[in-house]
Amino acid sequence: MSRRRDGSSSSTDDEIVTSEEGIRTLSRLMMMDDADTEEDISEAFMSDKSLGHKTIFMFPAIMEIRQQRAKVVAIGPYNHKEEMLYFGLDYKWQILKLMTQGFQLDTGKFLGNMAKKELELRNCYEEEVEDLYQMATKDFLQIMLLDGCFILFALKCLDGKNQSSFDTVELFLSKFQGLGNAIVIYQLITNVKNLVSQLEMHRESVICDLLLMENQIPFSVLQELLCLCPDFRDFVGSSIKDLALSSFKCVRPKMNKELSEQPEEFLHLLDVFHWSRVPEDKYKLIDNQINNQTMPGVSMLRATEFHHSGVRLKRKKSGSYLDVVIKNSSSKKDCVIKVPAIDIKNYQFSIFESLVTFEERYEKRGVCFTAFVECMASLLGSENDAKLLQKCGIIPKDTDTSDDYVIKFFHQLSHCIKPVALMPHPYEGYKSAVDRVRETVEKSKATEARCWFRF
């Protein structure tokens, strides 16, 4: 049993709303106890700082060279006032109508369950943002509902199976045949064709927008939606993580086939993407970090400087695309730096921005992307460095981006990274390898270091 603003009771938990007006009305219900008001919830939220880390936040001022924000879709409370993007509220209401009519989503129960977790959900967002505190419960829950449905629908339409939009529409329509209402089926067919075709036209931009830091919503919202919509769960599968990874196949850097053991729970889609790209045993090494200690005197040389010192640069052919390995072998009397192939697309800058920002503000996920950015910025000091890496096969010769763009890509990102006093394992191996390269090509001791972390 839930209560409206006027205090009248409404038994909506078990209802399935099928009309658009019904959905709008339902989204405005206040799912709280008699003693609770919006002011009570706001006050409790402002005073409670113990619920955990802020894992979703606005773009920080430290990264001043922001090139772009969302291009086609705004997600979450930070961007709820955006009206100029392609997939706006009308589009999201159509998806919600599809989920309720075609897949029997229990919106009443979803809103009731989310109301009970409102403080927890709000606490995922950065506390300094005033608009978030002032947002009414009904508006906050409506955002979670509309944007959560959009994300699930978009991930299904844009998964990496390379099927045509026609095939995707046919898959959806096959689920509607048992509804029995010809008018409803006709409306659903028309809506699905329109919704899928528009997403297909903006595939790359949608995926990139879904990976922006301030465009995240808590992963638990998506899980709750899928739990309360069994017909859609049967359609897309029970794993949001697998559905997301399939949709991310078109995005660089590519997924590491040797995945780390996943965290106990994912925070949001950006967290899933981050986990799927980092080195295999990255999570195991986080506990080995040396905290509150600065290790001076560690720096990379430029690619040409390594080359002139007799160090061989080779393209790394396996493992993570962020794992730069320095090997110093006494038996072969040489030093090798293995660097993964750099395949930079024009959209990647905004994704790297979000990933580096996420690592800076949420330390539990390590700093693998940050370390890779700083490492590449050190290697790529000039066009000669870029040409050398191109000669080694690290930068593809047929890339659409110029050497100058590749250099600026990493340097612009590295200039925005806030220094931290952390030095993770294996510091000694890395420092030894670099120091010996500077002194002489002759090696007296075998060492190896991997640039997974910031140094």
N, C-alpha and C positions, 0 to 999 in steps of 0.2 A: 504494500500500500504506500503511495506517495502523496505528497501534498502540493497543491498549487500555491501561488503567491497569496491568494485570498484566503487560504486556510482550508478550502474544500478538499476532500479526499478524492483521489482518482486511482483506480486500479489499473495501472498501465504496464506493470511488470511483465504480464503474460500476453499482452496484446501484440499483434503484428500490424503496424500501420502501413497502409498501401497507398494512400493519397498524399500528394505533395503537401497539401494544406495540413493534413494530419501529422506529417513529419515535422513541419514547421512548429505546429502547436506543441508536439511532444518535446521538441528540443528546448522549449521554454519552461518545462516543468522543473520545479525545484525538488530534487530528491534528497531531503534531509529531515532530521527529526524535528519535532515541534519546537524545541528549545533553540534550535540553530537558525541563524539568519546569515545573510551574505556578509554582514559586518562581523559576525562572530568568526566566520571562517577566515575572513581577511585578516582580522586581528591575530588569530591563532597562527596563521601562516607567517605573518610578519615577525612574531616573537619566537618561532620555533626554528632554530638553526641546526638541529641535530639529525635531520633526516638523510643527510648524505651529501655527496659532491654535486656541484652544478655541472651537468654533463652536456647541456645545450645552452648556448649563449650567443649574444650578438657578436658581430665581427669586431675584434678588439682594435682600439685606437693605435696599438703598436704597429699594426700592419697597414701603413698609410697608403700603400700603392695598390689598393684594391682596384682591380680592373673591371669587374662585373659582378652584379648581383643576379638574382634569379631572372632567367630570360622568359620562361613561359608559364611557370606555375609557382605560386607562393604557398608554403606549408607552415602551419603552426601559428601560435599567438603573436610572434614577433612581426609577422608579415600579413596579419589578418586585414589590414586596411588597404593593402595593395589592390587596385582595381584595373590596372592597365595591362596585366599579363593575359596570356592567351586562354589559359584554363582557369576561369574565374568561378564565382559562386554558382552561377547558373549551370555550368558544366558539372560541378560537384553535386548539386542537387539532383541532376539527372542520374548520376552514378548511384546516389543514395536510393533513389526511386527504383533503380534496377536491382539493387541489393535487397530491398524489402519485397518487391513484387516478384522478382525472378528467382531469388535465392532465400527468401523467407528470413532475412535478418531480423532478429528480435531487438529492435531499437530501444524499446522501453527498458528491457533488462540491462542492455549495455549502458544506458545513461544512469540507471540506478546503481550499477556496480562501479561505474567511474566516479559517481558522486561520492561514494564511500572512500575512494582513493584520491580525492581531489587534492588534498594537501601534498600527498606523495608525488602526484604528477606535476603540480606546480613547482615543487621543490627541485625538479629536474632542470628548471630554467634559472637563469642568472638572476640573483636577488636584487640587483641594482636597477632593474628595469621597472620604472614606475607604472607604465601602462599595464604591465602584467598583474600588478596588485589591484589596480582599479577595475580590471575586467570582471564582470559579473560571472557568477557560477554558470548560468545558462549559456553565456557566450563562450566561455572556456570549454564546456562540455560539447557544445555544438561544433567547435573547431576540431576537437578530438574525433568526433563522429564523422564529419564531412571529409576531413583530410585523411583519416585512417582508411576510409572506404576508397578514396581516390588512390592512395598508395597501393592497396591490395589489387585494385582493378588494373592500375597501370603496370604493376609488376607482372601480372598475368598476360597482359597484352604485349608486353615488350620483352618476354623471356627469350633466351638465346637459342631457340629451336629453329630459327630461320624460316618460320612458316609465314605465308602471306597473310595479309589482313583478311582476305576472303576466308582462309582456313580458320583464322581466329574467330571470325564471326560465326562460322558454321559450328565451331566448338561450343560457343555460347548458346546458339539457338537449339542445339541438341538437348540442352538442359531444360528448355522451356516447354517442350512438347507435352509434358504431363500436366501442365497447369489447367488445361481444359477450357479456359476463358479465351475465346478467339480474339476479342477486342484487346485484352491485356497482352496477349501474345503478339498481336500486330504492332502495338505500341512499343513493346520490348524489342522486337526485330528492328524497327525504325531507329530506336535510340542506340542500340548496340552498333549498328552499321555506322552511324554518325560518330559515336564516341571512339570506336576503334580506329576509324580512318584518320581522325584528327590526331590521335596519339601516334600513329604510324608516321605521320608527316613530321612530327617533332620528336622522334625517338631519342636522338642523341641529346637534345636540349633537356628533355624531361628527365632522363637518367642523371645528367649532370646537376640539374636543379635539386633532385632528390638527395644528392650527396653534399649539398651546401650545409655548413655548420648550423646556421640559423634557420634552416628549413627542416630541422628534425622534429619528430614527435617521439615520445617514449615507446620503446619496443613493446612494452606490456599492453599498450593500446591496441596495436595490431594483433597481438595474441588473443586479446579479449574479443575482438571483432570476429576473428576466425573461429573461436570457440563457440560463439553465439550464432554462427551462421554455418551449420553443418553441411548444408547443400553446397555452399561455396567452398568449404574445406574439402569436400569430396571431389570438387572440380579442380582445384589448384594443388591439392596435397596438403599435408599437415605441417610442413616445415616452411616457415616464412624465410628462414635463413637460406634454404636451398632455392626457393623461388627468387629471392633477391640476387643470389650469386649467379643464377642463370641469366637474369636481366643485366647483370654487370659485365657480361662477357665482352661487350663491345667497348668497354672503358679501359684505358691504360692507367697505370701499369697493369699487366696481366696478372691473373691469380697465380699464387704459388701452389703448385701441385702437391707439395709436401707441407700440408697444413699443420699449424700448431694445434695443440689441444685447446679447444675453445674455452672461453671464460664461462663461469657459472651462469651468467646471464648477459645477453647483449643489451646495450643501452639504447641503440637506435640503428638506422640503416648505415650511417657513416661508420659506426663501430663494426658492423658486419664487414663492410668493405675493407676497413683498416686491418682487421684480423685476417682476412683472406689474402692479403698482400705481403704481410711481414714474414721474415725468415722463420723456418720451421720451429726451432726451439727458443724463439724470442721470449715467450712468456716464462720459460724456465729460468732465464737469466736475469729477469727483473729483480728477483730476490738477492742477486749477487752484487747489486749496485753498491758503490761506496758513497754513502750519503753525507751531505754537509761537508764536503771536502773538495777543494779545487785542485786539479792536477795541471800545473803550468807547463809550458814548453812543448805541447803536442800540437803539431800542425802538419797538414798535408803539403806536399810539393805540387807544383804544376805538372801536367802530363809530360811536357817537353823536358822539364828538369829531371823527372824520373828517368825518361828515355836516355838523356845524355849521361846519366849516372850508371847506365848499364842495366836499368830495370826494364823488364819486359812487361808490356801491357797487353792483356789478352781479353777477348770477349768471353764472359762467363756464360756457359751454355745450359746450366741447370740450376734448380733451386729458386730462391726468391729474386725478384727483379730489383730488390733494394739492398742486396747483400754484396758489398764490396769486400773482397778478400785480399789481404797482403800476405804473401808467403815468402819466407826467407829460408832457403835450403842450403845447408853447408855441403851436402853431398854433390849437388849440381853447381855450387858456387854461383848462384844467381838469385835474383829476387823477382817475383812475379806479382803483379797486381791484376786481379781478375775483376772486371767491371761488367755488369749486365748490360745488354743492349739498351740504348736509349731510344725509345720510340715516342717522341713527343707529338701530341696532337694539339691543335689550337685550343681545345676546351680544357686541357689538363691543368692550366694554371689555377683556375678557381678550385679544382678538386684538391690540388696540393696545398693551396692556401688553407682550406678547411681542415685537412689532415694535420698540417703543422700546427694550426691553432688548437685543434683538439688535443694533440699531444702536449702542447704547452700548458693547457689549462686542466688536463685530466691525467695526472702523472701515472696512474695505475696501468695505463696502456703503453707505457714506454715511449721512446722517442726515435723509432726506427726511420720514419719519413724525414724527421728533422736531421738525423745523422746523414742520411743519403743526400739531402739537399746541400748540407755543408761540405760533404766530401766532394760532390760534383762541382760545387762552386770553387773549391780549391784546385781541383784538377783542371778546370776550364778557365784559365786566366786570360787567354787570348785566342785569336782565330787559328794560330799555329797549333795550339793545344787541341782545338776542335778538329782540325784536319788530321792530326795524329790519331785521335780516337776514331775518326772516320776510316782512316787507313787500316786500323786494327779491327774494323767491323763493329765497333761499339756504337758509333753513330751511323745508321744506314746511309749509304750513298744516295739512294733514291728518295730520301726523306723530303717531305713538302716544306720543311722549315729550314731556314738558312743557318749557317754556323753561328752567325751573330745572334739569332733568335735563341738558339740553344744556350749560348753563354748568358744572355740576359735573363733567360728563364730561371736559371738557378741562382744567379747573383741577386736578382730582385727579391727572390724568396729569402735568401740567406741574410740580406740586410735587415729583414723584418723580424728575425728570430731573437727572442729575448734570452740573454745568457743565463745559464743556471749553474749552480755549483754542484754538478754531479759528474761522476766519472765511473761508468759501468765496467764490469768485467768484459773483455780481458785487456785492461789498460797496459799492463807491463809488456805483453806480447806485441801490441801495436807500437808502443813507444820504442821498443828494442828494434823492431823491424825498420822503422823510419830512421832512427838514429844511425843504424849500421849502413843504411843506404847512403846517408849523407857523408859518412866517413870514407867508405871504400866499397868496392864491388865484392871484395873478398869477404866471405862470411865464415865465422868460426862457430856459429851456433844456429841451429834451426829454430825458427820462430814463425808463428802464424797469428794473425789478428783479423778480426772481421768487423767492419764498420757498420754495426747494427744500431749503434747508439750515438748520441751526440758526444763530441769530445772537445 
